């Protein structure tokens, strides 16, 4: 397995063209941005918007080339590449960055946020600025924006109608390999099973897992309704995404281009957030029309079951005393 990872890393390095150096062709700077989301997701439209804005505002001198659907590896492999400089940019889960900056895990705490808008306000404010500085200093990874909303996550199951956490008992639920997601599913009684995004459909189809959790648009775009019968609208996590660039790569760019990319990341984030809001109702109807049974469960019971997930002494030691309370206070 390690040999396979090394081969993939070598292939990626050959594609990118060297550590810390954007690809230059015909006087054009090309920045490679990778993520794992499906091509039809709103975030891909948002990233195209980012690429278009940067190209237009630099008069074609800088182009961001998008590699979707895990073409350059899993989220963790992409992030390792950005940390090394072998991949220029990353878009994806803030929780995935938790391996480099543990405090980012806290943004995914269950039932923390009052709304997607409140997430954006917090991560683009003082809290987000502090986190960005910490990541920059510790890993030389430059956060351009943390305010891209992936969506509100819900549970799906293959055969089990879920109304309370008791109904989840014993079910194997796929989660992304991040601490809070694992703890959240465990908190509601399920058996959390980390599986890469690209392998979820097959795992559900073959019965390796009984269910998974994702925003409505991701469920539809990945055709998970074909292998899942029930959509349970728990709304347990409101997930934000981040756009990150290697600081060493960022510093090869002129201050003018740095400013253009930074501003375009926020503008494109706002654009894709509106897309997420607009398509969710449409995608929910599509799921219903294609056979999914939608359940509105007893959300209060799920909230109660997960109330202590982010209040353990272990997490407090990891994040720093009072950090979770500081996040919670932004919602009052």
Backbone torsions as a table, in degrees:
resi	resn	phi	psi	omega
1	UNK	NA	-41.2	179.4
2	UNK	-63.9	-37.6	178.8
3	UNK	-62.1	-40.5	178.4
4	UNK	-61.4	-42.4	179.4
5	UNK	-64.9	-39.2	179.7
6	UNK	-66.2	-39.1	177.9
7	UNK	-64.4	-41.9	179.1
8	UNK	-63.7	-42.5	179.6
9	UNK	-61.3	-39.7	179.3
10	UNK	-64.9	-40.9	179.3
11	UNK	-64.2	-42.5	179.1
12	UNK	-63.2	-43.9	-179.4
13	UNK	-61.1	-40.5	178.1
14	UNK	-64.8	-37.6	179.8
15	UNK	-67.1	-43.0	-175.0
16	UNK	-72.3	-40.7	174.9
17	UNK	103.5	20.1	173.6
18	UNK	121.6	153.8	-179.0
19	UNK	-67.0	137.0	169.1
20	UNK	64.9	6.0	-176.6
21	UNK	-120.8	117.3	171.8
22	UNK	-59.0	151.8	177.3
23	UNK	-72.3	133.6	177.9
24	UNK	-117.2	125.2	179.0
25	UNK	-142.8	126.3	179.7
26	UNK	51.6	46.4	178.6
27	UNK	64.8	15.6	178.1
28	UNK	-109.6	135.3	175.6
29	UNK	-93.5	125.4	-179.3
30	UNK	-113.8	121.7	177.3
31	UNK	-103.8	127.0	-178.9
32	UNK	-92.0	120.5	178.0
33	UNK	-114.3	128.8	-177.5
34	UNK	-119.9	146.6	169.9
35	UNK	-149.8	-178.5	-177.1
36	UNK	-113.9	1.2	-174.1
37	UNK	-75.6	153.6	-179.6
38	UNK	-64.8	150.5	-176.5
39	UNK	-58.5	-30.5	-176.4
40	UNK	-86.2	0.6	-177.1
41	UNK	-70.9	149.4	177.0
42	UNK	-54.2	-32.5	-177.9
43	UNK	-62.6	-31.4	179.1
44	UNK	-69.6	-35.2	174.2
45	UNK	-66.0	-38.9	176.8
46	UNK	-63.7	-39.1	179.2
47	UNK	-69.9	-35.1	174.2
48	UNK	-62.6	-39.0	176.9
49	UNK	-61.0	-44.8	177.5
50	UNK	-58.0	-48.1	-179.4
51	UNK	-61.5	-43.7	-179.8
52	UNK	-62.8	-43.7	-178.9
53	UNK	-62.6	-43.4	-179.0
54	UNK	-66.3	-43.4	179.1
55	UNK	-62.3	-44.9	-178.9
56	UNK	-64.6	-44.5	-173.4
57	UNK	-78.6	-16.9	173.7
58	UNK	-101.9	8.2	179.3
59	UNK	55.9	40.3	175.9
60	UNK	82.4	2.4	-178.1
61	UNK	-77.0	-26.0	-179.9
62	UNK	-128.8	133.8	178.3
63	UNK	-132.7	136.0	175.1
64	UNK	-100.8	118.3	-179.2
65	UNK	-99.0	126.7	-173.2
66	UNK	-96.9	131.6	173.9
67	UNK	-117.1	94.9	-176.6
68	UNK	-86.0	-179.3	167.4
69	UNK	55.5	39.9	174.4
70	UNK	61.0	27.9	178.2
71	UNK	-60.6	-31.5	-179.9
72	UNK	-106.6	17.3	175.9
73	UNK	118.4	179.7	177.3
74	UNK	-70.7	171.0	178.6
75	UNK	-56.7	-43.7	-178.0
76	UNK	-66.0	-38.1	178.4
77	UNK	-67.8	-39.1	177.5
78	UNK	-63.3	-45.1	-179.1
79	UNK	-63.8	-37.9	175.3
80	UNK	-61.7	-38.9	178.0
81	UNK	-64.4	-41.0	178.0
82	UNK	-66.0	-41.2	179.0
83	UNK	-61.3	-36.7	179.3
84	UNK	-82.4	-22.9	-176.1
85	UNK	94.2	2.4	179.9
86	UNK	-80.6	-19.6	167.9
87	UNK	-120.3	135.6	-171.5
88	UNK	-77.7	-43.6	-171.7
89	UNK	-140.2	156.1	179.0
90	UNK	-135.6	141.0	166.9
91	UNK	-127.4	131.0	179.0
92	UNK	169.0	-164.6	-173.2
93	UNK	-59.6	132.8	173.4
94	UNK	-63.4	-33.4	-179.4
95	UNK	-63.6	-33.1	179.1
96	UNK	-63.1	-28.8	177.3
97	UNK	-74.1	-7.6	-178.1
98	UNK	-60.7	-24.8	178.5
99	UNK	-68.4	-23.8	178.5
100	UNK	-97.3	-31.1	178.4
101	UNK	-140.0	93.4	-172.0
102	UNK	-53.2	-30.7	-177.9
103	UNK	-61.5	-24.8	179.7
104	UNK	-65.2	-24.3	175.2
105	UNK	-54.1	-36.6	-173.2
106	UNK	-63.4	-24.0	179.7
107	UNK	-64.7	-19.4	-178.3
108	UNK	-99.5	12.1	-179.0
109	UNK	-59.5	138.6	-176.7
110	UNK	-63.8	135.3	175.7
111	UNK	57.5	29.8	179.3
112	UNK	-77.2	-43.5	-167.9
113	UNK	-95.1	141.2	177.0
114	UNK	-75.9	-26.7	-177.4
115	UNK	-167.8	162.0	174.1
116	UNK	-58.8	-36.1	179.9
117	UNK	-62.2	-34.7	-179.5
118	UNK	-71.1	-29.9	174.2
119	UNK	-62.7	-50.4	-177.4
120	UNK	-58.9	-44.7	-179.2
121	UNK	-60.3	-41.2	-177.8
122	UNK	-71.4	-46.7	-174.2
123	UNK	-75.7	-16.8	174.5
124	UNK	-97.1	8.7	178.8
125	UNK	-107.6	-153.4	-175.3
126	UNK	-60.4	-41.8	-179.6
127	UNK	-60.0	-47.2	179.8
128	UNK	-64.8	-39.1	178.6
129	UNK	-61.0	-42.5	-179.7
130	UNK	-64.7	-41.9	179.1
131	UNK	-64.4	-41.8	-179.8
132	UNK	-62.8	-42.2	178.8
133	UNK	-63.5	-40.2	-179.0
134	UNK	-64.6	-42.9	179.7
135	UNK	-67.2	-39.5	179.1
136	UNK	-61.3	-44.9	-177.1
137	UNK	-71.2	-34.1	-174.7
138	UNK	-88.6	-32.6	-173.9
139	UNK	-128.7	0.5	-176.9
140	UNK	52.8	44.8	173.8
141	UNK	-117.0	126.0	-171.3
142	UNK	-102.8	113.4	177.7
143	UNK	-79.4	120.5	176.5
144	UNK	-84.5	-36.7	176.5
145	UNK	-164.4	142.1	174.1
146	UNK	-112.6	10.0	-172.6
147	UNK	-100.1	21.4	174.7
148	UNK	-86.5	119.4	-178.2
149	UNK	-89.8	122.7	176.8
150	UNK	-81.5	-35.6	178.1
151	UNK	141.4	176.5	176.8
152	UNK	-94.3	127.7	-172.0
153	UNK	-88.1	138.1	179.3
154	UNK	-129.0	161.9	-179.0
155	UNK	-91.1	143.1	168.0
156	UNK	-128.8	153.3	177.7
157	UNK	-138.5	158.1	-177.3
158	UNK	-79.1	-45.9	-173.6
159	UNK	-133.5	-5.5	-170.4
160	UNK	-109.0	122.0	173.3
161	UNK	-78.6	120.3	-174.9
162	UNK	-110.5	126.8	177.5
163	UNK	-120.4	-28.6	178.7
164	UNK	-140.1	167.2	177.5
165	UNK	-57.0	-27.7	178.9
166	UNK	-59.1	-30.0	-179.0
167	UNK	-75.1	-15.0	-179.2
168	UNK	-88.0	-14.7	-174.9
169	UNK	-51.0	124.0	175.8
170	UNK	86.2	-7.7	-179.4
171	UNK	-80.6	138.6	175.0
172	UNK	-86.9	117.8	-175.6
173	UNK	-115.6	123.5	176.8
174	UNK	-69.1	135.4	172.7
175	UNK	-134.6	158.6	170.1
176	UNK	-71.6	152.1	-170.8
177	UNK	-76.9	64.0	179.5
178	UNK	-128.8	144.3	-169.4
179	UNK	-56.0	-45.1	-175.7
180	UNK	-69.2	-37.0	177.8
181	UNK	-64.1	-43.3	177.2
182	UNK	-60.5	-46.7	-178.0
183	UNK	-67.4	-35.4	-179.3
184	UNK	-65.5	-48.2	179.6
185	UNK	-64.9	-39.0	176.4
186	UNK	-63.1	-38.1	-179.8
187	UNK	-63.0	-33.2	-179.8
188	UNK	-91.3	10.0	171.9
189	UNK	98.7	-2.1	-179.2
190	UNK	-87.8	170.6	175.5
191	UNK	-102.8	100.9	-175.6
192	UNK	-68.9	132.5	-176.8
193	UNK	-129.2	106.5	-179.2
194	UNK	-69.5	127.9	177.9
195	UNK	-144.2	138.3	179.3
196	UNK	-62.1	148.7	-177.0
197	UNK	-56.1	-38.2	-177.0
198	UNK	-69.2	-13.9	-176.0
199	UNK	-109.4	3.0	-173.9
200	UNK	-64.4	-46.9	-176.5
201	UNK	-57.3	-48.9	-178.7
202	UNK	-63.2	-39.6	179.6
203	UNK	-63.1	-38.0	177.4
204	UNK	-72.3	-40.7	-178.0
205	UNK	-63.8	-39.0	-176.4
206	UNK	-90.9	-3.7	178.3
207	UNK	82.1	12.8	175.1
208	UNK	-59.5	-37.1	173.2
209	UNK	-129.4	158.9	-177.9
210	UNK	-92.3	-22.1	-176.0
211	UNK	-162.9	-175.6	-179.8
212	UNK	-158.4	178.9	177.8
213	UNK	-142.1	134.9	-175.0
214	UNK	-167.1	163.6	171.1
215	UNK	-66.2	157.6	-176.1
216	UNK	-56.7	-45.7	-177.3
217	UNK	-63.6	-36.0	178.9
218	UNK	-69.3	-37.4	177.5
219	UNK	-60.5	-42.7	-179.0
220	UNK	-71.4	-48.6	-175.2
221	UNK	-65.0	-30.2	179.3
222	UNK	-91.1	6.3	176.0
223	UNK	59.9	32.0	-177.6
224	UNK	-70.6	-17.8	175.8
225	UNK	-63.0	-20.5	178.7
226	UNK	-71.4	-22.0	-176.9
227	UNK	-125.5	10.5	178.0
228	UNK	-136.6	135.6	-177.5
229	UNK	-93.4	-38.3	-171.2
230	UNK	-112.0	133.9	169.6
231	UNK	-109.6	117.0	-177.5
232	UNK	-109.4	112.6	-172.0
233	UNK	-82.7	76.0	179.7
234	UNK	-78.4	-34.6	-178.0
235	UNK	58.0	39.3	-169.7
236	UNK	-75.2	-29.0	179.4
237	UNK	-135.6	130.6	170.1
238	UNK	-98.3	112.1	-170.2
239	UNK	-98.7	127.3	171.2
240	UNK	-101.4	154.3	177.8
241	UNK	-112.9	159.2	179.4
242	UNK	-123.1	151.7	170.6
243	UNK	-115.8	121.2	-172.5
244	UNK	-126.9	144.8	173.5
245	UNK	-128.9	144.2	174.3
246	UNK	-58.5	129.0	-179.8
247	UNK	-62.0	-36.3	179.4
248	UNK	-65.8	-36.5	175.0
249	UNK	-68.9	-44.2	-178.6
250	UNK	-57.1	-38.6	-177.4
251	UNK	-75.7	-9.7	173.7
252	UNK	-80.1	-11.2	-177.7
253	UNK	-93.0	153.0	178.3
254	UNK	-68.7	155.5	176.8
255	UNK	-54.7	-35.5	179.3
256	UNK	-63.8	-45.5	179.9
257	UNK	-69.0	-37.6	176.2
258	UNK	-56.7	-45.2	-179.6
259	UNK	-64.4	-42.7	179.6
260	UNK	-61.0	-46.3	-178.4
261	UNK	-66.1	-41.9	-179.4
262	UNK	-62.4	-45.3	-179.6
263	UNK	-70.1	-37.2	-179.6
264	UNK	-67.3	-32.9	179.5
265	UNK	-63.2	-41.0	179.4
266	UNK	-71.9	-42.9	179.9
267	UNK	-62.9	-43.9	178.7
268	UNK	-68.5	-31.9	176.0
269	UNK	-63.1	-44.0	177.0
270	UNK	-61.6	-39.5	-179.9
271	UNK	-62.9	-47.8	-178.2
272	UNK	-71.1	-29.1	176.8
273	UNK	-63.8	-37.7	176.7
274	UNK	-67.6	-37.2	176.6
275	UNK	-61.5	-45.3	179.1
276	UNK	-57.0	-45.5	179.9
277	UNK	-62.4	-42.2	-175.9
278	UNK	-70.9	-37.6	-172.7
279	UNK	-86.7	-16.5	-174.1
280	UNK	-61.5	-45.8	-179.5
281	UNK	-62.8	-40.5	178.9
282	UNK	-64.4	-43.3	-178.7
283	UNK	-69.2	-32.8	176.2
284	UNK	-62.3	-44.0	178.2
285	UNK	-63.3	-38.5	178.7
286	UNK	-63.3	-40.4	177.9
287	UNK	-63.1	-43.2	178.5
288	UNK	-62.0	-46.6	-177.0
289	UNK	-66.5	-21.1	179.7
290	UNK	-103.2	22.2	166.4
291	UNK	104.5	-3.8	179.8
292	UNK	-78.8	140.1	173.6
293	UNK	-94.8	121.5	-176.9
294	UNK	-95.2	128.4	179.9
295	UNK	-118.0	130.7	169.7
296	UNK	-98.6	101.0	-172.1
297	UNK	-80.8	-176.5	173.9
298	UNK	-81.0	86.7	-174.8
299	UNK	-60.0	-34.5	-179.8
300	UNK	-58.4	-35.3	-179.8
301	UNK	-70.6	-33.4	176.2
302	UNK	-71.5	-38.9	176.4
303	UNK	-61.1	-44.1	179.8
304	UNK	-64.1	-40.1	-177.1
305	UNK	-67.4	-23.8	-175.9
306	UNK	-111.3	10.2	-172.2
307	UNK	-63.9	-25.3	-177.5
308	UNK	-102.6	3.6	-177.1
309	UNK	-55.1	-41.3	-175.3
310	UNK	-104.4	18.5	-178.9
311	UNK	-119.7	21.3	178.8
312	UNK	-77.9	154.7	177.6
313	UNK	-65.1	-30.2	179.1
314	UNK	-64.8	-44.1	179.5
315	UNK	-71.3	-35.6	177.6
316	UNK	-61.4	-40.4	177.8
317	UNK	-66.1	-33.8	-177.9
318	UNK	-75.1	-39.7	-174.7
319	UNK	-93.8	-22.1	-173.6
320	UNK	103.8	138.8	-176.4
321	UNK	-58.6	128.1	174.6
322	UNK	86.2	-3.9	-175.7
323	UNK	-66.7	-44.4	179.8
324	UNK	-63.5	-39.1	177.5
325	UNK	-63.4	-35.6	178.1
326	UNK	-64.0	-41.7	176.5
327	UNK	-64.0	-46.7	-179.5
328	UNK	-59.1	-37.2	-177.6
329	UNK	-64.7	-23.3	178.9
330	UNK	-70.1	-13.3	-175.8
331	UNK	-98.1	3.3	-178.0
332	UNK	-95.7	NA	NA
